[in-house]
Amino acid sequence: MSKRRSAALTEAQCVSLAQKLLRERLCHQKLPDQPSGLDSQHKHLLELLRRTAVHGESNSVLIVGPRGSGKTMLLGCVLRELMSLKEVQKNVLLVELNGLLQTDDKIALKEITRQLHLENVVGDKVFGSFAENLAFLLEALKSGDRSSSRPVLFLLDEFDLFAHHKNQTLLYNLLDVSQSAQTPVAVVGLTCRLDVLELLEKRVKSRFSHRQVHLFSSLSFAQYVDVVLDQLRLPQDFPDHRFSTEWNRSVTRVCEDKCVEEVLKRNFNSSKDLRSLHSLLFLAVSRVCVSHSTLRESDLLEASRLISADSKANVLHGLSILELCLIIAMKHLNDTYDGEPFNFQMVHNEFKKFIQRKSHSIHKFEKPVVMKAFEHLLQLELVRPVDSGVCKVQREYQLMKLMLEHTQVMEALQKYPQCPTDVKQWALSAFG
């Protein structure tokens, strides 16, 4: 008995250790030793940034490519190699900005000051303009004899969002500094918009070097499956050799399954972004337990079902019958008036007509109760006001739009537990 228990414990430990190892691998992606298939881009970008870091030559460059094509990975590999050079390590300063976080120039300037550790130098000083403030920051970086300055690399993620800032002041000043000889600066922008240069003002565009590094995902489906195998296989130095051999065999078998191949193909066709693949594999690995200690086909199929589940349809399963009836009333109004906006009064009248016909199966609700149910649908964002509330209109008459497709409503009705037959028939009928 005790032997069996210790064996089961060892199995449990193996499963736990394998899950921990694979989860860490899927969540914390390490930079590859060399970016595969991007040799020319890697060489070009490294040389460009090396000229700034070592020789004090200012530059600007854009890395353009769809999401998941490896822009951040390429830049990470280049910076890792650059920072390994002795003359660069103690000399170069990095400033990382993101268009999603630094939504205006004031926030961006605060972040630049923080990352350059110049909060004490700036203190309570008041500057007349953005340019004056930036010039002061760069001046503060100069060495004691004022003759030389430390190179600064500005990395702008979601570069296209900075183009929406007022007057594009940040971009103008950074690119202006990169054009002048006062401070060695490299501005590196990352974006997934091919038309990004069209967003720039004339004065900004004229100061940009027009160097662009283009990345396009050239991953084939066979390579994609190889990535899946690499991500799921346990390393050779795994403590329990027998368990790792069994696990790796199960991974190969799962990837050869026709149904799993369909799931991977669907995922590959919708997005070549490996991050979405990692989410899928993470869910599959999380389903492994002691009762089935290796990966099975059903784990990947269930993970795919969870990841592609319609979140709005899931919200519908938790609604009350009254709220569901209001959504069906809105569906009928959409059919009748060809998708035109409706208001609460119209929905209430539609619902009342249904109640009068089927009064024996559905409870009669007072108007305030129906209004409360309607407001709950508004909170869940299943219904949305057409205007942003500029003109004052009574709540009952405010125009709304249903944010659900007909198929989503019908699917939710099929899965709704103990849904009254009359309600289902009402939904299926062409008009209320």
N, C-alpha and C positions, 0 to 999 in steps of 0.2 A: 504493500500500500504506500509506504513512504517513498519507495523507489519511483513508483508511478508519479507521485506528487512532485518529486524533485525533477523528473523528466518533463512534466507539464510546465513547471516553473521555468525551466530552461527554454522551452518552446516559447513561453510568454515573454521571456526576456529577449529572445531573438527577434520576435515580432516587434516588441517595443523599440529595440535598438535599430532595427531596419527602418521602422517608421520615422524615428528621430533623424536618422541619417538622410533619408530621402526627402523629408520635409525641409530640413535645413538646405539641402541641395536645390530644391524647387523654389524656396522662398528667398534665399540669399544667393543670387547668381554671382559666381566669381568671374572675373575678367579672364578670357582665354589668354594663353601665352602669346598667340598671334591671331589677329582677326582673319578668319578664313575667307578667301576670295576678295579681299580688299587691300591687296598689297600696294597697288599704285596710289590709292587714296591715303593709305597709312603713311607711305613715304613722303607724299606731297605735303600733308598736314604737319608731319613731324619736322620737316625741313623749314616750313613756314614759321612754326612756333619756336624752333631752335634759333632762327635768325633774330627773333625778338628777344629771347631769353639770354643768348650768348653775346650777340653783336649789337643789341640795342636798336634794332630796326623795327619800326612800327608797321603793323599789318592789320588787315581785316579780311575775314573769310566767312562764307556761309556754308553750312553742311545741310544739304537738302535731301529729303527722302521720306517715303511713307512711314507710318508708325510701325515699329517693330523691325525696321530694316537694319538697325545696328548703329545709329548715329551716336548715341550716348556711349555705347560699347567701344566704338572706334576712337572717340575723343578720350575715353578713359584709358585705353591702351597707349595712345600717343602721350598723354600726360604722365603715365607711369614710367614710360621710357625716358621722357624728357627730365623728370624729377630724379632719375637715377644718375644723371650727369652731375659731377661734383660742383662744377662752376655754376650750376643752376639751383641746386638744393637750397642754399642760404640766401640766394639773391632774388628769385622770382616770387611775386605775390599773386595769389589767385583770388578772383572775385566772381562768385557764382550767383547769377540772378535768374529768376524764373518769371515769365510773363503771367503765369497764373497766380503767383504770390505777390509780386511787386506790381500792383495794378495801376499805380501812378508814379510820377517822377519823384514826389516827396518821399514816398515809402522806399523807392529804389535808392535814393540818395542816403537815407538813414541806414539801409542795408550795406551800401558801399562803405560808409563811415565805420560801421560795426566790423565788417570783415577785414578792413585795413587797420583795425585797432586804433582809430584816431578820435574816439569819443572825447578823450581828455584834451586833445589839441584843439578840437572845435569848440568845446565848452559852451558858453552862452553867446558866441559870436552870431551876429545877424548879417546875412548876405543879401545883396540886392537882386541877384539872379542865380539861376541854376549853374550857369557857366562859371560865375565868380566862385561859387561854392566848390565846384569840381576842381577848378584851377588851384584853389587853396589846399584841397586834399592832396593833389598830385605834387604840389610844391613842398608839402610837409614830408613827403617820402624821399626828398633829395638828401643825399649824404652831407656830412658836415661841411665839406668844402664847396657845396652847392654846384659843383661842376657836373657830377653824374647823379643819375636817379635810378632807383630800382625798377626793373621792368614789371608791368602789371598785365596779367591776362584776364580779360573780361569775358566770361562765358555766359551767353544769353540763351537760355532754353526757352522754347516757345517764342522765338524771335518775332514772329508776325504780330503777336499781341502787343509788343512795345510800339509797333507802328500806329496803334490806336490811341496812344497817349497824346495829350493836348500838344499840338505843334511839333510832336516828335522830338521834344527837347533833349531827352536822354540820348537817343540815337544820334542826333545832330552833334551834341557836344563830345560824345565818345569817339565818333568817327572823325570829328574835327581835330581832336587831340592826336588821333592815330595818323593824321595827315601832316601834322606839324612836327618839328624836331625837338620840342621841349621835353617830352617824357616818352620813353619806349613803351608803347601800349599795343596789345593785340586784342582785337575784338572778334570773338568767335560766336557766330549765331547758329542755333539749331532750329530747323523748322520743317514741317511736313507740307508746306504750301509751295508749289512750283512757281506761283505768280507773286512771290513775296516782294520782288523788286518793284512791281507795279503799285504796291501799297506805300512805297516811300515817296516823300516829297522831293521835289527837284533838288533843293539845296542839300538834302541828306544823301540822295542818290549820287550826286556829284562828288561827295566826299568818300563814298564807298569804293573799294578797290575792284569790285566786280569779280573777285575770285569766288568760285563756287565749287564745292565738292559734292557730286551727286551719288547717292546710294540707291540702288534698286534691289529688292529681294529677288535673288535668282535661285531660290530654294526649290528643288524638285520634290515630288511626293516621296520618292525613294529616300532622299536625304532627310525629309521630314520624319519618316518612320525610323530612320537611323538615330535621329535626335531623341525620339521617344524611347528607343532601346537604351541609348546611353544614359538618359535621365533616370530610367527605372532599374537598371542593373546595379547590383551590389558590388563593391570593390573586392579585389582578390584578398585584401588584408582583413576582411570581415572576420571577427573572432570565431564564429562557428562555420567551418568550411562546408559541412554537409547541408546546413540551412541555406547558405548563399548559393550553392550549386542548384538546389531545388528551386529556389526563388528565381534565379536567372533563367532556368529552363522554363518555368511558368510564364515569365515575361515574354520569352521568344514565342511560346505557344499562343499566348493572348494576342500578340501582334500579327500572327499569321491567320487568326480567325476572320472569317468573311464579314461578320457583323461589326466587329471592332474596326476592321479596315474601312467599312462604310462610315463609321463615326469619325475616324481620323480624316477621311477624305472630305467629309462635310465641314469639319473644323478647318482643314487646310484651305478649302475653297472660299470659306467666308473670311478667314484672316490668316495670313502667314506670320502674324505676330506670335512669337514664341511665348509671350507672357500669358496669352489666353490658353495655350497648350499646357503651360505649367499649372494653371488653375484647374484644368480638367484632370491632370495626372495627380494633383494634390488630393482632390476629392476621392479619386479611385484608391489611392494609397491609404487614405483615412478609413476606408471600409474593411481593410484587412484586420482580422482578429484571430484569437487563439483557435477558435473552432475551424476556421479556414485560413491557415497561416501563410498561404501563397496567393498571389494575384490571380483573380479569375476574370473571365470575359464579362460576367454580369456586373462586376465592380466598375468597369469602364463604361458599360452601357448605362448603368444607373447614374454614374457621375455626369454623363452626357445629358441624361434626362433632366437632372437637377440644374445643370448650367444653362440649358436651353428652355427651362420652364418660364412660362409667361407670368411675370410678377403681378400684372394687373388682373389676370384671370384668377390667380391665387387669392387676391384681395376679395374678389367677388364671392368666393366660397365662404367667407366669414361674415357676409352681410345678412341682415334680417330679411324675412319674406317681404315686408313692406318696402325696404330699400331696393330689393330685387324687382318688385312690381313697378317702382318708379323708373328704374332703368329700362324695363320693358316698355313702359309708356313713352319714354324718350326715344327708344328705338323705333316705335310706331310713328311718332311725330317726325322723326328723320326720314322714314319711308314716305310718309304722306306729303311732307313739304320739301322733299328732295335735299335734305341736309341743311336746311335753313335753321338759324338759331331759334330757340324756344325760351319761354320763361316758366316760372313755377306754376303760374295760374293755368297755363295750357297743359302742363304735366298733370296737375291736380284734376282738371276736367276729364282728361283721358283716363285717369285712374278711377274716377267716380263712375264713368260709363261702364267700366269693367266690373266694379263692385255691384252696380245695379243689376247686371246680367247674372253675376255669380255670387249673390249675397249669401247663399247657404254655405259656401266653402271658405270664404275669406271674411275675416272680422272687419267691421266698419270702423275706420279710424277717424278721429276728429282732425280738422284742418291744422291746428297747431302741432299735432303729433306728426302729421305728414310733412309739415314745414321743417320740423326738427330732423326728420330722416333725410330730407333734401339737403339740409345744411351739412349733415354728416358726410354725404356724398361729395359735397363741395370741399370739405376738409381733406377727404381722401384723394382729391384731385381727379376723381372720375368724371366730374363735371367742372367746366371752367367758364368764368364770365368772358363774354366776347370783348367788351370794352374794359379799360382799366379803372373804371369808376370815376371818370372825369365829371360826368353829368350825374346829378342826384336823381335816382329813380327808386321807387319803392321796391323792397326786396322781392316781392311777388312778381314784379314786372321786369326785373333785370334780365337781359338776354344772356342765355347760356349755350354752351356747346358740349355735346357728349364726347368724351375722350376715349371711347371704346369702339372697336370694330364689331360688326354684327356677329362675326365668327367667334369672337371672344365671349360675347354674351351667351350665344347658343352652347358653346363648349362648357361654360360655367354652369349653365342650367342642367346639362346632362350629368355633371359630377356633383351637383348640389344635393346634400343628404335630405331625404324625405321632402322633396319639393312637391307641393300640391299639383295634381294632374291638370287642374284648370289653369294654373299659372303657366305650365309648360305649353298647353294648347294655345293659350293667348299669345305666347311668344312666337309659336310656329305659324299662327294665322297671318295672312298677308298684311291686314290692317286691323287696328284695335276694333 
